[in-house]
Amino acid sequence: MLLIYTSKPTQRITYIFNHICKRILGLKINFTSSIEEFIAYSGPKISYGKKELGNELFFQSAELLFQEGFDSIDVVVKDWEETKCFFTVGKNSSLPFDIFSASFYLLSRYEEYLPHVKDHKGRFLASESIAFKFGFLESPIVDIWAYKFKELLLKYFPELIFKDKNPNIHTLVNASYPLLYKSKGLLRTSIAYLDDLINFNLKNIFNRTTVLFGFRKDPYNTFNWIINTVKKSKNKLTVFFLLGDSKNYQESLNSQKSALKLLIKNIADYKEIGLLFSFDALQSLFVQNEEKEKIEAIINRRLVSSINDQYLVSLPHNYRNLIELEVKKDFTMVYETTIGFRASTCTPFLFYDLDYEIVSPLLIHPIAMTTKAFENVSTSKKRDFVEKIKNSVLDVNGTFSMIFYNYNFINSKRNMVWKKLFSDLNKLQLNE
């Protein structure tokens, strides 16, 4: 066990030390604010604060973990070894920067609480983040820092025991549009036919008609292929369905249709089902609860995992609503059209509420990318990008998560890269 001395073990300190030491490194720790206890302890120990006590392994702190609330901070990013760092400290510190304050800044999404430019959907822009501005968005830098901290600890305390941690693959499928033509309901289908007639889209009229009359399978219904691909895999898969209305009325499904319910139930027999909260529901806790009850009635179990429609995260309100609804895991921590780690980590972490200064029970699962982030990437380079990010995650024993869409698996030349990649990810057996 590692004993950590700090003059005041604040909520922020215990939160970030627990994440780095326990969640990432598998190291048992304990805190003390008693100098006498710290001096008397004969095992591995470090101090964290403004000044060192003696000749112990000392990590100098910046002010952030001893503060409350949030305010504008001048973050100066510098090169450090093969990565980046910020919140630099004095020469007496065992590291040249405060990795705990820097990690807390990134995990708490401190910058998303501050005034910032939003896109047309009200989302925090990747280009607004320090990770994007200083070129470390594609690195799980918090985990990289943690392993450098581990190296330093082992240099001084080789007797320390770190619990083995295996990397994981957790693929996700966004099924907000699980069917292109079916289960739309009479009104939506009639509007779609009228729209096709106005635009003289005869091909779409033909395709819609043949699907509705059962002559062809709905092209978006790729779920048999998905399940057959992952059936023997030990890796995790979660498929997220939207049961509320889409922002585009014509694209919405009638969630009461038996075909849709049967589809969800069939997938639930093999892998986890998650809920994609509709954009309208994000504005109303009552509507969110209605959608949650709908999915629970279909799968006949409690909802565990969710994503917000359009990947909207408005902090801290959206996450407080999930806590109120007793949703355990959120998978919205991603940029829809930009590759990289929004919270600079590949290890699931608990949501820290900066307003209330509390650690919540909501587990945030960081996502490396969605397939929509590759729209301007050539097909030949898509796999290389994914492999590079995946390997950076596996190097620090993290969880690699990527969001696919069910229509990525339609049989076509452009989708071959996604089908092959999805299949290969689920063939990887990392925990054996």
N, C-alpha and C positions, 0 to 999 in steps of 0.2 A: 504493500500500500504506500502511496505517496502522500505525505502530509504537506499541506499548503498553508503558509502563514500569510494573512492579510489583516491589516488593522481593523477593517470593517468588511465582513463578508456580505456584500450587497446582493440583491436578487440578480443583478446583471453578472456579477462575478461568479456566483454559484451556477448560473445558467450556462455561461460560456465555457467554464472549466469542465462542467459535466458533459457538455457536448463534445468538446475536443478530447478530453481524457477518457470518458466512458463510451460515448457513442462511436467515435471514430477510432480510438486506439485500444479500447477494451482494458483500461487501466483503472484500478480501484483508487479512489482518492478520499481524503478527509480534509476539513478546514479547521483552523484554529486562529483565534485572535489573541491568544495568550502567549506572550514571549517566553514565559517560564516553561510552558508545555512544549513549545517549539524547540527550545534549547535542550530540554531533557529527552526529547525523542531521538532514539538512536538509529532509526531507519531512514530511508530516502526522504528528503524534504527540500522544499524550495520556498522562497518568499516572493511575494508579489506586492509591490507598493512603490512609494516614492524613493525610499532609501533602504539600503541593505542593512541587516542587523549585524552581520559579522562577515564571515568568509563563506557563507552558504551560497548555493546556486540561486542567484538573484535575477528576477525579471522586473525591470522598471515599468511602471504603469504610466499610461497617459491618463487624462482626467475622465475619460468617457464612462468608465465602469463605476465611478464614484458619483456620477451625476444622476439627475432624474429629469424626465421629460426629454424634449429634443429642441435643438436650436441649430442654426446654420454653422457648419464646421468647415474650416479651410483644410481640405485634404490634399496633402502633397505626396504624390506617388513617386517612388524611386525604384531603381533597379536593385535587386538583391539576389546574388548568385544567379540562377537561371530563371528567376521569376521576378515578381514585383513585391513591394511592401509599402506601407504607410503608417503614420503615427510613430515616427522615429524617436528614439530615446537616447540617453547618455551612454558613455563608454563603459560604465560599470555594469551595465545590464548584460546578461548572458546572450541576449539576442539584440540586434541593432534597432528593433522596433517592437512595439507592443502587439504581439500576435493576437492577444485576447481581446483587446479593444477593437483592433482591425476586423477580427472575425465577427465580433458582436455587431459592428457597424453594418457588415454585409448580410449577416443572417437575419437581423431584426428588420432589414429593409429600411434602415434609418433614412436613407435618401428619398424613399417614397412617401415619407411623412412630410417632407419639406416641400415648399412651393416648387412646382415643376411643370413643364409643358406636357400636355396630354395629346393623344391622337384623337381622331374624330369619333372614336368609340369610348373615349374617356379613360384610356389605358396609359400606364406609364411606359414611355418610349425607351427602347434599348439604348438609343443614342444619348439619353439623358443620364445614363448610369456611369459611374467612374470606371467600371469594368470595361465598358465599351470605349470610353475616352482614352484610357491608358493601356488598352490592348491586352487585357487578360480575361475577357468575357468567355473565351473558349477553354479556359482552364479552371478546374475545381480547386481554386487557389487556397481556400480554407483547409481542405484536406491535405494539400501539398505542404502548407505551413505546419499542420499537425504532425506529419511524418518527419519533418525536420526537427520539430520539438522532441519527438520520440528519440531520434538519433542522439540529440544532446543529452537527454535523460539517461540513455543507456551508456553513454560515454562516462558519466559520473556515477551512475547507479546500475551496474550490470546485473545486479540481483533482482531488479524490477521484473515483474511478470505481466505480460500483456496478453490478454485473451485473444486467441486466434479469431480472425474475422475474414470471412470469405466474400469476394465480390459477388454481385447479383445482376441478373438481367431481368428487367420488368418491362415488358412491352405493353403498350396501351393502344386501344382502338377507339377513336372518336366516331361514334355511330349516330351523330346528330341527324343524318339523312340516311337511315338504314335501307330505305326503299325509294326508288325514283318515281315509280308510277302507282304502286299499290298502297292500300291503307290510307288514302288521302281523304276519303269521304266524298259524297256526291257533289257538294258545292265546290270544293277545291278542284276536283277533277273536271267539272264543267267549266270553271274559269280557265283551267289550263288548256282545255280543248279550244275554247274561244280565243285565247291568246295565240295558240298555234295557227288557227284559221286566219286571224287578222294578219299574222306575219307570214302566212302561206308556207308554214313549216310542215310540209306533207310527210316528211320522214319521221318527225316526232309524233305526228298523229298515228302513223302506221305502227311505230314501235309501242306507243302507249296502248293502242287497241289490242295488239297481239299479246301483250303482257296481261292486260286486264281480262282477256278472254281465255287465258291459260295456255296459249300456244307457245309462249316463251317465258323464261324465268326473268324476274326483275333484275336488270343489270347491276343494281347496287347491292343485291343480296349475295354477297360473297362469303357468308358466314359459315357455310359448310366447309369451304376451303380453309378458312381460318381455323375452325375447330379441328379439322383433320390434320392440319399442320402442327398444332400445339398439343394434340391429344396425349402424346407420349412424352412431352417435354416436362421437366421439373421446374422450369422457369415460370415466373408469374406472368399472367395476362389478365388485364382488366378491360372490359368492353363497356363504354359509357353511352347510355341512351338518353335522348332528349324527349321528355314526355310533355313539356309545356310547348307553347307556340313559338315557332321560329320568328325572327324579325320579319321574314318574308312569308306572308300568309300562305301563298301557294305552295311553298316548300314544306310547310308544317304537315305532320301526320295526325290522323285521328287516333289518339292514344287509347280509345275505347275499342278499337278494332281487334277482333280476336286473333287475326293473323300476326299482328305486331306483338301481342301478348305471348302468343305461342312461340314466336321467334326468340323473345327474351328468355322465356322459360327453358327452351332447348339449350341455349348457350349457358344458362345458369347451372345446368347439370354438369358442366365440364369446367368452367372457369368463372372468375368473379364478375359480377355485374355491378357497375357503378352508375351514378346518376349525373347527367349533365344539366345543371340548373339553368332554366331559361333566362334570357336577358331580363324579361319583365319580373321574374321571380326574385332576381337579385335586388330589386327595389322594395320587396315586401316579404317580411318573415312569414306572414300568413300563407302567401302563395308558395313560398319555398317548402313550407311544411306540407301543403297539399300535394306537391310533386313528390316529396319524399314518401308520403303515405301511399301514393299511387304505385311507385316502384316496389315498395315493401309488400304491397298486396299481390303483385305479380310474382315476385321471386320468393315470397313466403319466408322472408328472413329480414333481419335488421339491415338497413343501409349502412355501409362502412365507409365507402369511398365516393368522392364527388369531384367534379370539375365545374367551373363557372363558364357559361356560354361566352363565346368571343374571347375567352381567357382573360376576363376582366377581374382584376383584384383591386378593390378600393379599400385601402387600409385605414383603420383597423375593422371597419364595419362589416365587410363581407365575411371575415374570419370569425368575428363575434357571433354572427348569425349561425355559422356552422357549429360553433360551440353550443349555442342555445339549442340547436336541433340535435345535438349529440352525434354529429357526424365525426368519425374518428380520424379520417385521412383526407387531405386535399391534394389534388394533382394539377393545380392551376399555375404553379410557380414556373412559368415558361414564357418566352417571347414567341408569339405566333409566327412571325416571319423573319426572325433573326436566330442564327445558331448560337448557342452558348448557355451558360449557367446564370440565370437571373439572380440567384442568391450566392453565386460563387462557390457552391458546394455540390457534391454528389452523394451526400449522406442525408437521409431524412432527419428533419429537425423540428422541435416543438416551436409553435408560434409564440413569440414574446410580444406582449402588448405594451408598447411604449407609453401609451396614455396612462394606463393603470399600474405599470411596472410589475406585471405578474407573468409567470410562466403558465401558459395554457396547456390543456391536454390535447389540443389539436396538432396532429403530426403532418408537417408539410413535406411532400415528396417532390424534390427538385427534378425537373425534366430538362434534358439536354437540348431537345429540338422537336419540332413537328415537321412533317413532310412539306408543309407549305413554306418552310424556310428555304427550300431548294428550288423555288420557281425560276430563279435566275442563274442556277448552277447547271452546267451541262451534264447530261446523263452519265458520261464517262467519269466525271469527277464526284458524283454524288456519293458513291460507295467509299471513296477515299476520305471524304469529309467525315462520314459516319465512323469509319474505322479509326480515324485519328482521335476523335472525341471519345469513342468507346475505350480505346486503349489507355487514354489518360485517366479514365475512371477505374479501369481494372488495375492500373498501377498503384492506386491508393485504396484498393479493396472497397470501392464504393458501389453504388447501385446505378447501372446504366438504364435510363428510361427514355423512350422515344415514342412520340405520338404518331400513329398511322391513322388513316381514314379507311373505312370499309371500301370506298370506291377506288382506293389505291390498288386494289387487288382484282379489278376487272381485267379480263384477258385482253391485253393490248401491248404493243411493242414498248410504249413509254412506261408501262407499269411493271415490266419485267424486272427492273432493278429493285423495285419495292418488294415484289413477291419473293425474289431471291434473298434479299436482305432480311426480311421478316422471318423467312424459313431458316436462314443460317443463324440468326440471333437465338431462335428457339431450339436449335440443335446444340448450342453451346451448353455444356454441363459443367458449371463452375464449382459446384459444391460437393463433388465426389472426391 
